[in-house]
Each structure stands twice: as structure tokens, then as C-alpha cells.
Amino acid sequence: MRYTPDYIPNDADARFLVEYLTRELNKISQTLDHPEATVINYGREVQNVASTAATTVNWKRGQKQRITFSASSTISFAPPEGVCNLMLVLAYTGSYTPTLPSSMLWTGGTEPTWSAANGKVDVIAMYYDGTSYHATASLDSK
């Protein structure tokens, strides 16, 4: 329910104004008691193809992105607008090696060994704090 105030005529007297304010306060109360339903958008997955030696993931295009590897590639990131959670899916069509930014901070301090084989999928969950990408990986997801 959305609150929309009623019209106040220019020649309104004091009695009208008191009645008006009473009505409006009731409407506001009902609005707060029954908030308008909203549609939750979980976003979409942005598709990228790593078919050359360098691939850029532009996080401004979406927080969930997939890279399908048809060549080994060095990945770079164009940063998102601000602090957020990010998801990156690495999908392989052959034995291709991804090289991710060295600035990524990994659970335990070490980048995992990627599955990098035909049909394999690795999923990386990240928290971007405005400066660094704090990452953890789920390898060979099935």
C-alpha cells in the first residue's frame, strides 16, 4: 500500500484541516501496517567467454558472472560500484587454465588449484570491500 495525500483546497477552514489531518494520519498508519509488496530481483548471470589470452570481467554489468573457457586466459576485474557480494563461475570446455588477479585474497591465503578440465565447473564466492576481493572457491561443482 502506498501513501498518497489528498488534495487540500485553498479555502479550507480549521475544521476541515483537523478532519483532513486525522484522515491522513490514519492512511499513513495503514501504510506502515501493510507495506507494499515488492518484487525481489535476484539478478541475472552475465555470460563471458575466455577465448583469448586476456579477459575482463566488468562487475558493473552484474554481481553474478560466468566465464566459459575456450582458451587459457588471464582474468582481470573492472570493479563494481561499491561494497558487495560477487559470484564468479568458471566453466571449462577443455583443459584451459585461468589466471586470476593476484590481488584476490583467498581463504587460507592460497589460491586453489582449478579443475581446468572439459566439463568441470568451479564457483568463486567473493566479498568486495571497496578495495579487495575476499574469495573462497567450490571446486568441481556437480
C-alpha positions in Angstrom: 0.0 0.0 0.0 1.4 3.4 -1.0 0.6 6.6 0.8 -0.8 9.4 -1.4 -2.0 12.6 0.3 -5.4 14.0 -0.5 -5.9 17.5 -2.0 -6.3 20.5 0.3 -8.5 23.3 -1.1 -7.1 26.8 -0.8 -10.2 28.0 1.2 -10.0 25.2 3.8 -11.1 26.2 7.3 -9.7 24.9 10.6 -12.4 22.2 11.0 -11.6 20.8 7.5 -7.9 20.8 8.3 -8.4 18.9 11.5 -10.5 16.3 9.7 -8.0 16.2 6.9 -5.1 15.6 9.2 -7.0 12.8 11.0 -7.7 11.1 7.7 -4.1 11.4 6.5 -2.7 10.1 9.8 -5.0 7.0 9.5 -3.8 6.5 5.9 -0.1 6.7 7.0 -0.8 4.3 9.8 -2.4 1.8 7.4 0.5 2.2 5.0 3.0 1.4 7.8 0.9 -1.6 9.0 0.6 -3.1 5.5 3.8 -2.3 3.5 3.6 -2.6 -0.3 4.7 -5.9 -1.6 7.9 -5.6 -3.6 9.4 -7.8 -6.3 12.8 -9.3 -5.4 15.2 -9.3 -8.3 17.9 -11.9 -7.8 19.6 -10.6 -10.9 20.9 -12.4 -13.9 24.1 -14.2 -14.7 26.3 -12.3 -17.2 28.0 -14.5 -19.7 31.6 -14.1 -20.6 33.8 -16.1 -23.0 37.6 -16.5 -22.4 38.7 -17.2 -25.9 41.9 -15.0 -25.8 44.9 -14.5 -23.6 43.1 -11.7 -21.6 39.5 -11.5 -20.4 38.0 -8.7 -18.3 35.1 -9.2 -16.0 33.1 -6.0 -15.7 31.4 -6.2 -12.3 29.2 -3.1 -13.2 27.4 -5.4 -15.6 26.2 -7.7 -12.8 27.1 -9.4 -9.5 26.9 -12.9 -10.9 29.1 -13.8 -13.8 30.2 -16.9 -15.7 33.3 -17.3 -17.8 33.3 -20.2 -20.2 36.9 -21.0 -21.1 37.8 -22.0 -24.7 41.4 -20.9 -24.2 43.7 -20.3 -21.2 43.2 -16.7 -20.1 44.4 -14.1 -17.6 41.4 -12.6 -15.9 41.1 -9.0 -14.8 38.3 -7.2 -13.0 36.7 -3.9 -13.6 35.5 -3.1 -10.1 31.8 -2.9 -9.0 30.2 0.4 -7.9 30.8 -0.3 -4.2 30.8 -2.9 -1.4 29.0 -6.1 -2.5 28.9 -9.9 -2.7 30.0 -11.3 -6.0 29.8 -14.8 -7.7 32.1 -16.0 -10.5 31.5 -19.3 -12.2 34.5 -20.8 -14.2 33.2 -23.3 -16.8 35.7 -25.3 -18.9 35.3 -26.6 -22.4 38.8 -28.2 -22.4 42.0 -28.2 -20.4 42.3 -24.4 -20.1 44.0 -22.6 -17.3 42.5 -19.5 -15.7 44.9 -16.9 -14.2 43.0 -14.8 -11.7 44.2 -11.4 -10.3 47.0 -11.8 -7.7 45.2 -9.1 -5.6 42.5 -11.6 -4.7 42.6 -12.7 -1.0 41.9 -16.4 -0.6 40.6 -18.4 2.3 43.8 -19.7 4.0 45.9 -17.3 1.9 46.4 -19.6 -1.1 44.6 -19.6 -4.4 43.1 -23.0 -5.1 44.2 -25.4 -7.9 41.4 -25.0 -10.5 39.7 -28.0 -12.1 40.5 -26.8 -15.6 39.2 -29.8 -17.5 36.5 -30.3 -20.0 33.0 -30.2 -18.4 34.3 -29.1 -15.0 32.9 -26.1 -13.1 34.4 -24.1 -10.3 32.4 -21.5 -8.4 34.0 -18.5 -6.6 32.2 -16.5 -3.9 33.6 -13.1 -3.2 33.1 -10.2 -0.9 34.3 -6.9 -2.3 35.1 -4.3 0.4 35.7 -1.4 -1.9 39.4 -2.3 -2.3 40.0 -6.1 -2.1 38.2 -9.2 -3.3 37.9 -11.7 -0.4 37.3 -15.1 -2.1 36.5 -18.7 -1.4 36.0 -21.4 -4.0 33.9 -24.5 -4.6 35.9 -26.7 -6.9 34.5 -29.2 -9.5 30.9 -28.4 -8.6 28.4 -31.1 -9.7 
